[in-house]
Amino acid sequence: MSIGVKVVERPIEQVSYVRATLKGLTHTLKHMLNPEKVTTQYPEEKESISKRWRGTHRMLTTEDGKAKCVGCGLCPSVCPANCIKLVPGEDEQGNRYPLVFEIDEFRCIFCGYCQEVCPEEAIHVGRHYENAEYSREGFVYDLERLMAQTHPVCEMWDPADPKGE
Amino acid sequence: MNHALALLQIVTPTSEPSFLVWIIFTAVKLLAVFTVYMLGVALLTLAERKISAWMQDRHGPNRVGKGWLQPVADGVKNFVKEETYPAAANLPLFILAPVLSFIPALITWAVIPFASPWGSRWGVIEMVLAPMPVGFLFILAISSVGVYGIVIAGWSSNNKYALLGGLRSSAQMISYEIAMGMSTIPVLLLAGNVSMSKIINQQAFETWNVLNLTVAFIIFMIAAFAETNRLPFDLPEAESELITGYHTEYSAMKFSMFFIAEYANMVTASALMATLFFGGWDIPFTLWDNLAPHTGLKTLLTLGSFATKTLFFVFFFMWIRWTLPRFRYDQLMSLGWKLLLPLSLGYIVAVASVVVMLDAMGFERGSFPFHLGLVLLNVAAVVILFNIIDRGRLISPAYSRLNRRDLEKLRAVSAPHRAPLLPESGD
């Protein structure tokens, strides 16, 4: 050959089409009779997610069913995606509470800063991932919706236990 | 020979049924065969998906009725989907094409005997739709018609991928049809007849053809894969190159008909392999099922035997599909023309000479030495084929050596058309 490609003379075991075919057939048959199925049957079984998974938010409540939030305004200031809308209010006893508390989950980047910064441990990111909605508006969670969420919340990174053991 | 002929006499139906009975039973058989065949094909689509899933460590369809109703769901989907027609398609041919590919697959079944004759009280009923004396020639003729559906589909769609698929399939099917026809001539040599039931009887009383004619079986099997456009010969639809080839433009039920035709072809090819080389409905190691009286029990058992053989080959089709990758086009052509055709021609000569020689030596057909002679021929042929010829040149892989003469030829062909590297003048 003029191009100078080196052609290696191979033994028949390597170049025989029939032998390769038979080898392949045994391989597929072996897998068919003894399959190592790894598929997760999703709606029925779910993969467990990490304790530090940061998903859609949840607002924790006090025993009497009110939001723990005191409307301090730390989370909207720390939010890098600017997705939290907070209008604080104050009742007759001087207790501050959020008049409006909305999180646009579409803008949210799930960094978890809001949970980290919250002095009342009110807002949390949750261990949850099934968030489908039919409209964009559906992704703006208001205070009621945030309080109604029941999924477990994220355990934040603890410097004393960096690997989460 | 005389011994076998005497036995054949017993098998031939003695009491012919009356015309009315014949008509009624033919109608019943038609209905039964058509229903079972269509249901079987529907279930085969499920089987294919399940088998492929298992081979790839997946689960496969398991939603609709635990997966069992998947064919029904597919059917409903195909019925209610929109039928699309390409603006520039040739409509009459576009509609005709699925029909043309669908029908030959079904018609072939007419001449395949699927069980031993049933001696009912109204006379002996042949368990074949049309007991034609030219059975085998009929199959060869009909299998050639199948290519029209695909070619017309490819052309009438007015789509470049569909056209390429149609062209490829015509080239492929015509090439392999020759090898297929040639590979069956040794079968006819041994049977001395082209009627399917005679071929089965000959195998039942002598030996199955797979032992007598192993090489013919191998050629027939490869050609059958090519004829049904199944992997590794699925170049007409080659998803990675041609979208889906000839049925790119088809939707809904017309697409489904191509799909059904593919599976129907597969079943037919399997039944043919079982009939021609594995004794058809014959139950091995016993002559009990081949002799009169033909009871209903025998018919059922032989039907079971035939179904088992056919389904094994159907499974084999699927098994191969999920194991082997697709051939390159030149590999396909060189396998068909440079290997299978000369091999089948040579094999005809070899079998004919050995049969003449054994006959001259005075061995009876059906006697042990006669078949031992044929088996020895096959063992020798298979050893030569798989140990000497099969050396990377059989299906040339990309790294195999192109021989110098072929290279020169290719150079000579391409040289005059080669564009000059530099512009010739400075205009």
Boltz contact constraints between the chains, C-beta under 6 A:
constraints:
  - contact:
      token1: [A, 7]
      token2: [B, 401]
      max_distance: 6.0
  - contact:
      token1: [A, 12]
      token2: [B, 391]
      max_distance: 6.0
  - contact:
      token1: [A, 15]
      token2: [B, 391]
      max_distance: 6.0
  - contact:
      token1: [A, 15]
      token2: [B, 392]
      max_distance: 6.0
  - contact:
      token1: [A, 16]
      token2: [B, 390]
      max_distance: 6.0
  - contact:
      token1: [A, 17]
      token2: [B, 390]
      max_distance: 6.0
  - contact:
      token1: [A, 17]
      token2: [B, 394]
      max_distance: 6.0
  - contact:
      token1: [A, 17]
      token2: [B, 395]
      max_distance: 6.0
  - contact:
      token1: [A, 18]
      token2: [B, 386]
      max_distance: 6.0
  - contact:
      token1: [A, 18]
      token2: [B, 390]
      max_distance: 6.0
  - contact:
      token1: [A, 24]
      token2: [B, 323]
      max_distance: 6.0
  - contact:
      token1: [A, 25]
      token2: [B, 323]
      max_distance: 6.0
  - contact:
      token1: [A, 28]
      token2: [B, 55]
      max_distance: 6.0
  - contact:
      token1: [A, 28]
      token2: [B, 322]
      max_distance: 6.0
  - contact:
      token1: [A, 28]
      token2: [B, 323]
      max_distance: 6.0
  - contact:
      token1: [A, 31]
      token2: [B, 55]
      max_distance: 6.0
  - contact:
      token1: [A, 32]
      token2: [B, 54]
      max_distance: 6.0
  - contact:
      token1: [A, 32]
      token2: [B, 55]
      max_distance: 6.0
  - contact:
      token1: [A, 35]
      token2: [B, 54]
      max_distance: 6.0
  - contact:
      token1: [A, 35]
      token2: [B, 57]
      max_distance: 6.0
  - contact:
      token1: [A, 36]
      token2: [B, 57]
      max_distance: 6.0
  - contact:
      token1: [A, 37]
      token2: [B, 57]
      max_distance: 6.0
  - contact:
      token1: [A, 39]
      token2: [B, 58]
      max_distance: 6.0
  - contact:
      token1: [A, 39]
      token2: [B, 59]
      max_distance: 6.0
